[in-house]
Amino acid sequence: MRSLLLMGVLLISACSSGHKPPPEPDWSNTVPVNKTIPVDTQGGRNES
């Protein structure tokens, strides 16, 4: 029970503080993935 309560408090405090550690890395990972798509296209042009 204490672990659940602690998790809830941490979640609430994190939301209240405005800290968003998970979203930032997620967006960072999404950016390179999007960049990889055009890079692959350029690679195909080089092969041609």
mmJSON file of the N, C-alpha and C atoms, coordinates in Angstrom:
{"data_MODEL":{"atom_site":{
"group_PDB":["ATOM","ATOM","ATOM","ATOM","ATOM","ATOM","ATOM","ATOM","ATOM","ATOM","ATOM","ATOM","ATOM","ATOM","ATOM","ATOM","ATOM","ATOM","ATOM","ATOM","ATOM","ATOM","ATOM","ATOM","ATOM","ATOM","ATOM","ATOM","ATOM","ATOM","ATOM","ATOM","ATOM","ATOM","ATOM","ATOM","ATOM","ATOM","ATOM","ATOM","ATOM","ATOM","ATOM","ATOM","ATOM","ATOM","ATOM","ATOM","ATOM","ATOM","ATOM","ATOM","ATOM","ATOM","ATOM","ATOM","ATOM","ATOM","ATOM","ATOM","ATOM","ATOM","ATOM","ATOM","ATOM","ATOM","ATOM","ATOM","ATOM","ATOM","ATOM","ATOM","ATOM","ATOM","ATOM","ATOM","ATOM","ATOM","ATOM","ATOM","ATOM","ATOM","ATOM","ATOM","ATOM","ATOM","ATOM","ATOM","ATOM","ATOM","ATOM","ATOM","ATOM","ATOM","ATOM","ATOM","ATOM","ATOM","ATOM","ATOM","ATOM","ATOM","ATOM","ATOM","ATOM","ATOM","ATOM","ATOM","ATOM","ATOM","ATOM","ATOM","ATOM","ATOM","ATOM","ATOM","ATOM","ATOM","ATOM","ATOM","ATOM","ATOM","ATOM","ATOM","ATOM","ATOM","ATOM","ATOM","ATOM","ATOM","ATOM","ATOM","ATOM","ATOM","ATOM","ATOM","ATOM","ATOM","ATOM","ATOM","ATOM","ATOM","ATOM","ATOM"],
"id":[1,2,3,4,5,6,7,8,9,10,11,12,13,14,15,16,17,18,19,20,21,22,23,24,25,26,27,28,29,30,31,32,33,34,35,36,37,38,39,40,41,42,43,44,45,46,47,48,49,50,51,52,53,54,55,56,57,58,59,60,61,62,63,64,65,66,67,68,69,70,71,72,73,74,75,76,77,78,79,80,81,82,83,84,85,86,87,88,89,90,91,92,93,94,95,96,97,98,99,100,101,102,103,104,105,106,107,108,109,110,111,112,113,114,115,116,117,118,119,120,121,122,123,124,125,126,127,128,129,130,131,132,133,134,135,136,137,138,139,140,141,142,143,144],
"type_symbol":["N","C","C","N","C","C","N","C","C","N","C","C","N","C","C","N","C","C","N","C","C","N","C","C","N","C","C","N","C","C","N","C","C","N","C","C","N","C","C","N","C","C","N","C","C","N","C","C","N","C","C","N","C","C","N","C","C","N","C","C","N","C","C","N","C","C","N","C","C","N","C","C","N","C","C","N","C","C","N","C","C","N","C","C","N","C","C","N","C","C","N","C","C","N","C","C","N","C","C","N","C","C","N","C","C","N","C","C","N","C","C","N","C","C","N","C","C","N","C","C","N","C","C","N","C","C","N","C","C","N","C","C","N","C","C","N","C","C","N","C","C","N","C","C"],
"label_atom_id":["N","CA","C","N","CA","C","N","CA","C","N","CA","C","N","CA","C","N","CA","C","N","CA","C","N","CA","C","N","CA","C","N","CA","C","N","CA","C","N","CA","C","N","CA","C","N","CA","C","N","CA","C","N","CA","C","N","CA","C","N","CA","C","N","CA","C","N","CA","C","N","CA","C","N","CA","C","N","CA","C","N","CA","C","N","CA","C","N","CA","C","N","CA","C","N","CA","C","N","CA","C","N","CA","C","N","CA","C","N","CA","C","N","CA","C","N","CA","C","N","CA","C","N","CA","C","N","CA","C","N","CA","C","N","CA","C","N","CA","C","N","CA","C","N","CA","C","N","CA","C","N","CA","C","N","CA","C","N","CA","C","N","CA","C","N","CA","C"],
"label_alt_id":[null,null,null,null,null,null,null,null,null,null,null,null,null,null,null,null,null,null,null,null,null,null,null,null,null,null,null,null,null,null,null,null,null,null,null,null,null,null,null,null,null,null,null,null,null,null,null,null,null,null,null,null,null,null,null,null,null,null,null,null,null,null,null,null,null,null,null,null,null,null,null,null,null,null,null,null,null,null,null,null,null,null,null,null,null,null,null,null,null,null,null,null,null,null,null,null,null,null,null,null,null,null,null,null,null,null,null,null,null,null,null,null,null,null,null,null,null,null,null,null,null,null,null,null,null,null,null,null,null,null,null,null,null,null,null,null,null,null,null,null,null,null,null,null],
"label_comp_id":["MET","MET","MET","ARG","ARG","ARG","SER","SER","SER","LEU","LEU","LEU","LEU","LEU","LEU","LEU","LEU","LEU","MET","MET","MET","GLY","GLY","GLY","VAL","VAL","VAL","LEU","LEU","LEU","LEU","LEU","LEU","ILE","ILE","ILE","SER","SER","SER","ALA","ALA","ALA","CYS","CYS","CYS","SER","SER","SER","SER","SER","SER","GLY","GLY","GLY","HIS","HIS","HIS","LYS","LYS","LYS","PRO","PRO","PRO","PRO","PRO","PRO","PRO","PRO","PRO","GLU","GLU","GLU","PRO","PRO","PRO","ASP","ASP","ASP","TRP","TRP","TRP","SER","SER","SER","ASN","ASN","ASN","THR","THR","THR","VAL","VAL","VAL","PRO","PRO","PRO","VAL","VAL","VAL","ASN","ASN","ASN","LYS","LYS","LYS","THR","THR","THR","ILE","ILE","ILE","PRO","PRO","PRO","VAL","VAL","VAL","ASP","ASP","ASP","THR","THR","THR","GLN","GLN","GLN","GLY","GLY","GLY","GLY","GLY","GLY","ARG","ARG","ARG","ASN","ASN","ASN","GLU","GLU","GLU","SER","SER","SER"],
"label_asym_id":["A","A","A","A","A","A","A","A","A","A","A","A","A","A","A","A","A","A","A","A","A","A","A","A","A","A","A","A","A","A","A","A","A","A","A","A","A","A","A","A","A","A","A","A","A","A","A","A","A","A","A","A","A","A","A","A","A","A","A","A","A","A","A","A","A","A","A","A","A","A","A","A","A","A","A","A","A","A","A","A","A","A","A","A","A","A","A","A","A","A","A","A","A","A","A","A","A","A","A","A","A","A","A","A","A","A","A","A","A","A","A","A","A","A","A","A","A","A","A","A","A","A","A","A","A","A","A","A","A","A","A","A","A","A","A","A","A","A","A","A","A","A","A","A"],
"label_entity_id":["1","1","1","1","1","1","1","1","1","1","1","1","1","1","1","1","1","1","1","1","1","1","1","1","1","1","1","1","1","1","1","1","1","1","1","1","1","1","1","1","1","1","1","1","1","1","1","1","1","1","1","1","1","1","1","1","1","1","1","1","1","1","1","1","1","1","1","1","1","1","1","1","1","1","1","1","1","1","1","1","1","1","1","1","1","1","1","1","1","1","1","1","1","1","1","1","1","1","1","1","1","1","1","1","1","1","1","1","1","1","1","1","1","1","1","1","1","1","1","1","1","1","1","1","1","1","1","1","1","1","1","1","1","1","1","1","1","1","1","1","1","1","1","1"],
"label_seq_id":[1,1,1,2,2,2,3,3,3,4,4,4,5,5,5,6,6,6,7,7,7,8,8,8,9,9,9,10,10,10,11,11,11,12,12,12,13,13,13,14,14,14,15,15,15,16,16,16,17,17,17,18,18,18,19,19,19,20,20,20,21,21,21,22,22,22,23,23,23,24,24,24,25,25,25,26,26,26,27,27,27,28,28,28,29,29,29,30,30,30,31,31,31,32,32,32,33,33,33,34,34,34,35,35,35,36,36,36,37,37,37,38,38,38,39,39,39,40,40,40,41,41,41,42,42,42,43,43,43,44,44,44,45,45,45,46,46,46,47,47,47,48,48,48],
"pdbx_PDB_ins_code":[null,null,null,null,null,null,null,null,null,null,null,null,null,null,null,null,null,null,null,null,null,null,null,null,null,null,null,null,null,null,null,null,null,null,null,null,null,null,null,null,null,null,null,null,null,null,null,null,null,null,null,null,null,null,null,null,null,null,null,null,null,null,null,null,null,null,null,null,null,null,null,null,null,null,null,null,null,null,null,null,null,null,null,null,null,null,null,null,null,null,null,null,null,null,null,null,null,null,null,null,null,null,null,null,null,null,null,null,null,null,null,null,null,null,null,null,null,null,null,null,null,null,null,null,null,null,null,null,null,null,null,null,null,null,null,null,null,null,null,null,null,null,null,null],
"Cartn_x":[0.846,0.0,0.884,1.941,2.801,3.448,3.846,4.504,3.531,2.265,1.261,1.075,0.969,0.78,1.976,3.166,4.386,4.401,4.001,3.975,2.999,1.832,0.832,1.367,2.025,2.578,3.638,4.483,5.544,4.93,3.897,3.25,2.626,1.911,1.245,2.287,3.343,4.377,5.069,5.303,5.962,5.083,3.784,2.865,2.773,2.724,2.596,3.857,5.008,6.275,6.441,5.808,5.912,7.101,7.782,8.925,8.4,8.924,8.47,9.683,10.349,11.523,11.192,10.114,9.808,9.495,8.643,8.283,9.5,10.44,11.594,12.403,12.806,13.558,12.745,11.447,10.603,10.688,10.562,10.614,11.998,13.04,14.416,14.583,14.02,14.138,13.342,12.239,11.4,12.106,12.862,13.542,14.541,15.461,16.428,15.735,14.649,13.933,13.419,12.858,12.352,13.508,14.659,15.813,16.344,16.182,16.716,15.967,14.695,13.9,14.474,14.679,15.259,16.676,17.435,18.812,18.773,17.837,17.723,17.386,16.526,16.138,17.356,18.179,19.387,20.316,20.421,21.285,20.822,19.504,18.972,19.342,19.306,19.648,21.12,21.966,23.403,23.634,22.871,23.036,22.658,21.616,21.203,22.272],
"Cartn_y":[-1.203,0.0,1.258,1.224,2.413,2.699,1.638,1.841,2.513,2.087,2.692,4.157,4.443,5.82,6.663,6.104,6.836,7.127,6.13,6.317,7.437,7.44,8.473,9.85,9.95,11.24,11.709,10.782,11.147,11.622,10.922,11.307,12.692,12.909,14.207,15.316,15.08,16.103,16.383,15.355,15.528,16.373,16.099,16.851,18.298,18.49,19.831,20.638,19.999,20.706,21.062,20.309,20.582,19.862,19.025,18.275,17.195,17.15,16.122,15.401,14.577,13.849,12.86,12.082,11.102,11.752,12.783,13.385,13.933,14.572,15.175,14.131,13.031,11.988,11.389,11.233,10.651,11.519,12.857,13.751,13.692,13.625,13.576,12.332,11.21,9.967,10.074,10.799,10.922,11.759,12.762,13.657,12.89,12.124,11.36,10.371,9.78,8.815,9.519,10.73,11.474,11.862,12.208,12.613,11.412,10.224,9.022,8.745,9.092,8.817,9.575,10.904,11.647,11.166,10.819,10.335,9.072,8.165,6.926,7.267,8.252,8.64,9.153,9.97,10.503,9.352,8.361,7.208,6.5,6.361,5.699,6.493,7.816,8.641,8.434,8.323,8.137,6.812,5.787,4.476,4.576,5.36,5.521,6.326],
"Cartn_z":[0.0,0.0,0.0,0.8,0.882,-0.47,-1.165,-2.465,-3.44,-3.422,-4.31,-3.943,-2.657,-2.203,-2.621,-2.463,-2.818,-4.317,-5.115,-6.566,-6.93,-6.293,-6.56,-6.209,-5.058,-4.623,-5.611,-6.051,-6.999,-8.312,-8.785,-10.043,-9.915,-8.81,-8.599,-8.498,-7.717,-7.53,-8.861,-9.647,-10.949,-11.866,-11.884,-12.741,-12.262,-10.942,-10.383,-10.671,-10.559,-10.774,-12.251,-13.113,-14.544,-15.149,-14.373,-14.92,-15.866,-17.07,-18.024,-18.613,-17.828,-18.326,-19.448,-19.343,-20.391,-21.744,-21.801,-23.087,-23.832,-23.126,-23.802,-24.575,-23.919,-24.633,-25.78,-25.58,-26.63,-27.885,-27.703,-28.86,-29.492,-28.648,-29.17,-30.035,-29.586,-30.356,-31.654,-31.621,-32.817,-33.882,-33.457,-34.417,-35.271,-34.648,-35.447,-36.389,-35.956,-36.793,-38.047,-37.869,-39.022,-39.94,-39.343,-40.154,-40.928,-40.359,-41.012,-42.32,-42.388,-43.593,-44.801,-44.709,-45.839,-46.141,-45.124,-45.327,-46.176,-45.878,-46.657,-48.114,-48.308,-49.67,-50.426,-49.753,-50.396,-50.762,-49.86,-50.125,-51.394,-51.572,-52.763,-54.01,-53.923,-55.084,-55.439,-54.413,-54.661,-55.377,-54.99,-55.622,-57.1,-57.407,-58.795,-59.523],
"occupancy":[1.0,1.0,1.0,1.0,1.0,1.0,1.0,1.0,1.0,1.0,1.0,1.0,1.0,1.0,1.0,1.0,1.0,1.0,1.0,1.0,1.0,1.0,1.0,1.0,1.0,1.0,1.0,1.0,1.0,1.0,1.0,1.0,1.0,1.0,1.0,1.0,1.0,1.0,1.0,1.0,1.0,1.0,1.0,1.0,1.0,1.0,1.0,1.0,1.0,1.0,1.0,1.0,1.0,1.0,1.0,1.0,1.0,1.0,1.0,1.0,1.0,1.0,1.0,1.0,1.0,1.0,1.0,1.0,1.0,1.0,1.0,1.0,1.0,1.0,1.0,1.0,1.0,1.0,1.0,1.0,1.0,1.0,1.0,1.0,1.0,1.0,1.0,1.0,1.0,1.0,1.0,1.0,1.0,1.0,1.0,1.0,1.0,1.0,1.0,1.0,1.0,1.0,1.0,1.0,1.0,1.0,1.0,1.0,1.0,1.0,1.0,1.0,1.0,1.0,1.0,1.0,1.0,1.0,1.0,1.0,1.0,1.0,1.0,1.0,1.0,1.0,1.0,1.0,1.0,1.0,1.0,1.0,1.0,1.0,1.0,1.0,1.0,1.0,1.0,1.0,1.0,1.0,1.0,1.0],
"B_iso_or_equiv":[0.0,0.0,0.0,0.0,0.0,0.0,0.0,0.0,0.0,0.0,0.0,0.0,0.0,0.0,0.0,0.0,0.0,0.0,0.0,0.0,0.0,0.0,0.0,0.0,0.0,0.0,0.0,0.0,0.0,0.0,0.0,0.0,0.0,0.0,0.0,0.0,0.0,0.0,0.0,0.0,0.0,0.0,0.0,0.0,0.0,0.0,0.0,0.0,0.0,0.0,0.0,0.0,0.0,0.0,0.0,0.0,0.0,0.0,0.0,0.0,0.0,0.0,0.0,0.0,0.0,0.0,0.0,0.0,0.0,0.0,0.0,0.0,0.0,0.0,0.0,0.0,0.0,0.0,0.0,0.0,0.0,0.0,0.0,0.0,0.0,0.0,0.0,0.0,0.0,0.0,0.0,0.0,0.0,0.0,0.0,0.0,0.0,0.0,0.0,0.0,0.0,0.0,0.0,0.0,0.0,0.0,0.0,0.0,0.0,0.0,0.0,0.0,0.0,0.0,0.0,0.0,0.0,0.0,0.0,0.0,0.0,0.0,0.0,0.0,0.0,0.0,0.0,0.0,0.0,0.0,0.0,0.0,0.0,0.0,0.0,0.0,0.0,0.0,0.0,0.0,0.0,0.0,0.0,0.0],
"pdbx_formal_charge":[null,null,null,null,null,null,null,null,null,null,null,null,null,null,null,null,null,null,null,null,null,null,null,null,null,null,null,null,null,null,null,null,null,null,null,null,null,null,null,null,null,null,null,null,null,null,null,null,null,null,null,null,null,null,null,null,null,null,null,null,null,null,null,null,null,null,null,null,null,null,null,null,null,null,null,null,null,null,null,null,null,null,null,null,null,null,null,null,null,null,null,null,null,null,null,null,null,null,null,null,null,null,null,null,null,null,null,null,null,null,null,null,null,null,null,null,null,null,null,null,null,null,null,null,null,null,null,null,null,null,null,null,null,null,null,null,null,null,null,null,null,null,null,null],
"auth_seq_id":[1,1,1,2,2,2,3,3,3,4,4,4,5,5,5,6,6,6,7,7,7,8,8,8,9,9,9,10,10,10,11,11,11,12,12,12,13,13,13,14,14,14,15,15,15,16,16,16,17,17,17,18,18,18,19,19,19,20,20,20,21,21,21,22,22,22,23,23,23,24,24,24,25,25,25,26,26,26,27,27,27,28,28,28,29,29,29,30,30,30,31,31,31,32,32,32,33,33,33,34,34,34,35,35,35,36,36,36,37,37,37,38,38,38,39,39,39,40,40,40,41,41,41,42,42,42,43,43,43,44,44,44,45,45,45,46,46,46,47,47,47,48,48,48],
"auth_comp_id":["MET","MET","MET","ARG","ARG","ARG","SER","SER","SER","LEU","LEU","LEU","LEU","LEU","LEU","LEU","LEU","LEU","MET","MET","MET","GLY","GLY","GLY","VAL","VAL","VAL","LEU","LEU","LEU","LEU","LEU","LEU","ILE","ILE","ILE","SER","SER","SER","ALA","ALA","ALA","CYS","CYS","CYS","SER","SER","SER","SER","SER","SER","GLY","GLY","GLY","HIS","HIS","HIS","LYS","LYS","LYS","PRO","PRO","PRO","PRO","PRO","PRO","PRO","PRO","PRO","GLU","GLU","GLU","PRO","PRO","PRO","ASP","ASP","ASP","TRP","TRP","TRP","SER","SER","SER","ASN","ASN","ASN","THR","THR","THR","VAL","VAL","VAL","PRO","PRO","PRO","VAL","VAL","VAL","ASN","ASN","ASN","LYS","LYS","LYS","THR","THR","THR","ILE","ILE","ILE","PRO","PRO","PRO","VAL","VAL","VAL","ASP","ASP","ASP","THR","THR","THR","GLN","GLN","GLN","GLY","GLY","GLY","GLY","GLY","GLY","ARG","ARG","ARG","ASN","ASN","ASN","GLU","GLU","GLU","SER","SER","SER"],
"auth_asym_id":["A","A","A","A","A","A","A","A","A","A","A","A","A","A","A","A","A","A","A","A","A","A","A","A","A","A","A","A","A","A","A","A","A","A","A","A","A","A","A","A","A","A","A","A","A","A","A","A","A","A","A","A","A","A","A","A","A","A","A","A","A","A","A","A","A","A","A","A","A","A","A","A","A","A","A","A","A","A","A","A","A","A","A","A","A","A","A","A","A","A","A","A","A","A","A","A","A","A","A","A","A","A","A","A","A","A","A","A","A","A","A","A","A","A","A","A","A","A","A","A","A","A","A","A","A","A","A","A","A","A","A","A","A","A","A","A","A","A","A","A","A","A","A","A"],
"auth_atom_id":["N","CA","C","N","CA","C","N","CA","C","N","CA","C","N","CA","C","N","CA","C","N","CA","C","N","CA","C","N","CA","C","N","CA","C","N","CA","C","N","CA","C","N","CA","C","N","CA","C","N","CA","C","N","CA","C","N","CA","C","N","CA","C","N","CA","C","N","CA","C","N","CA","C","N","CA","C","N","CA","C","N","CA","C","N","CA","C","N","CA","C","N","CA","C","N","CA","C","N","CA","C","N","CA","C","N","CA","C","N","CA","C","N","CA","C","N","CA","C","N","CA","C","N","CA","C","N","CA","C","N","CA","C","N","CA","C","N","CA","C","N","CA","C","N","CA","C","N","CA","C","N","CA","C","N","CA","C","N","CA","C","N","CA","C","N","CA","C"],
"pdbx_PDB_model_num":[1,1,1,1,1,1,1,1,1,1,1,1,1,1,1,1,1,1,1,1,1,1,1,1,1,1,1,1,1,1,1,1,1,1,1,1,1,1,1,1,1,1,1,1,1,1,1,1,1,1,1,1,1,1,1,1,1,1,1,1,1,1,1,1,1,1,1,1,1,1,1,1,1,1,1,1,1,1,1,1,1,1,1,1,1,1,1,1,1,1,1,1,1,1,1,1,1,1,1,1,1,1,1,1,1,1,1,1,1,1,1,1,1,1,1,1,1,1,1,1,1,1,1,1,1,1,1,1,1,1,1,1,1,1,1,1,1,1,1,1,1,1,1,1]
}}}
